[in-house]
Amino acid sequence: MNWISLETADQLMAIKQQEGYSLIFKHSTRCSISMMAKRRFELDWDNLPENMPLYFLDLIKYRDLSNQVAQLFQVHHESPQLLLIKDGECILDQSHSGISIDETLEVLN
């Protein structure tokens, strides 16, 4: 699995309009908690469906885009944060130590 770097509002709108599932991981490159959550997530991400797009948003470089994510998907901004998107709607919002592949998989099944 590989991250797709989320860098533009156009990409964000494409996610909003996409059918099926997408995942957005919002990450602060300056935060040790965020680094641990990302590492833990990546250890188990092979259990996710192969065709699921996994977007990575660097909150330090793209703070405005992070705010757009919160507004567009009607979630409170957190860091780190995982959003599971289905058919353009956020169906799961996890943050900090609550980021879990297992819970994500439960929602997918």
C-alpha positions in Angstrom: 0.0 0.0 0.0 1.2 3.5 -0.7 0.1 7.0 0.5 -1.3 9.4 -2.0 -0.2 12.9 -1.0 -3.2 15.2 -0.5 -2.1 18.7 -1.6 -4.9 20.4 -3.5 -8.5 21.4 -3.1 -9.2 19.7 -6.4 -8.1 16.4 -5.0 -10.3 17.0 -2.0 -13.3 17.7 -4.3 -12.5 14.5 -6.2 -12.6 12.5 -3.0 -16.0 14.1 -2.1 -17.4 13.1 -5.5 -15.8 9.6 -5.6 -18.0 6.5 -5.2 -16.9 3.8 -2.8 -14.3 4.2 0.0 -11.4 6.5 0.5 -9.3 7.2 3.6 -7.7 10.4 4.7 -4.9 10.4 7.3 -4.1 13.9 8.7 -0.6 14.0 10.2 1.5 16.6 11.9 5.1 16.0 11.1 6.1 17.8 14.3 4.1 15.7 16.7 5.4 12.5 18.3 1.8 11.3 19.0 1.0 11.7 15.3 4.1 9.9 14.3 3.3 6.9 16.6 -0.3 6.8 15.3 0.9 6.8 11.7 3.5 4.1 12.3 0.9 1.9 14.1 -1.6 2.5 11.3 1.0 1.5 8.6 1.8 -1.7 10.4 -1.7 -3.1 9.8 -2.8 -1.2 6.7 -2.3 -4.3 4.5 -5.6 -5.6 6.0 -7.4 -2.8 4.2 -8.9 -3.4 0.7 -6.1 -3.1 -1.9 -8.1 -0.7 -4.1 -8.9 1.8 -1.4 -7.2 5.1 -2.0 -5.2 6.2 1.1 -4.6 9.9 1.2 -1.9 11.5 3.4 -2.3 15.2 4.5 0.7 16.9 5.9 -0.9 19.4 8.3 2.1 21.6 8.6 2.5 22.2 4.9 -1.2 22.2 4.1 -3.0 23.7 7.1 -5.6 25.5 4.9 -6.4 22.2 3.2 -6.8 20.6 6.6 -9.4 23.2 7.5 -11.2 22.5 4.2 -11.3 18.8 5.1 -12.9 19.6 8.4 -15.5 21.8 6.8 -16.3 19.6 3.8 -16.7 16.4 5.8 -18.3 18.2 8.8 -15.7 16.9 11.4 -13.8 18.7 14.1 -10.2 19.2 13.2 -7.8 16.8 15.1 -4.2 15.8 14.7 -3.5 13.1 14.0 -6.9 12.1 12.5 -8.2 9.4 10.3 -11.3 9.9 8.2 -13.1 7.0 6.4 -15.1 8.4 3.5 -17.8 6.5 1.7 -19.5 7.9 -1.3 -18.4 11.4 -0.4 -19.5 11.3 3.3 -17.3 10.8 6.4 -18.6 7.6 8.1 -15.7 7.2 10.6 -13.6 9.8 12.3 -10.8 8.7 14.6 -8.1 10.7 16.3 -5.0 10.3 18.4 -4.7 6.9 20.1 -8.2 6.0 18.9 -6.9 5.5 15.3 -7.5 1.8 14.7 -7.3 -0.4 11.6 -9.5 -2.9 13.5 -12.3 -0.4 14.0 -11.9 0.8 10.4 -12.3 -2.8 9.1 -15.4 -3.3 11.3 -17.1 -0.3 9.6 -16.0 -1.6 6.1 -17.6 -5.0 6.8 
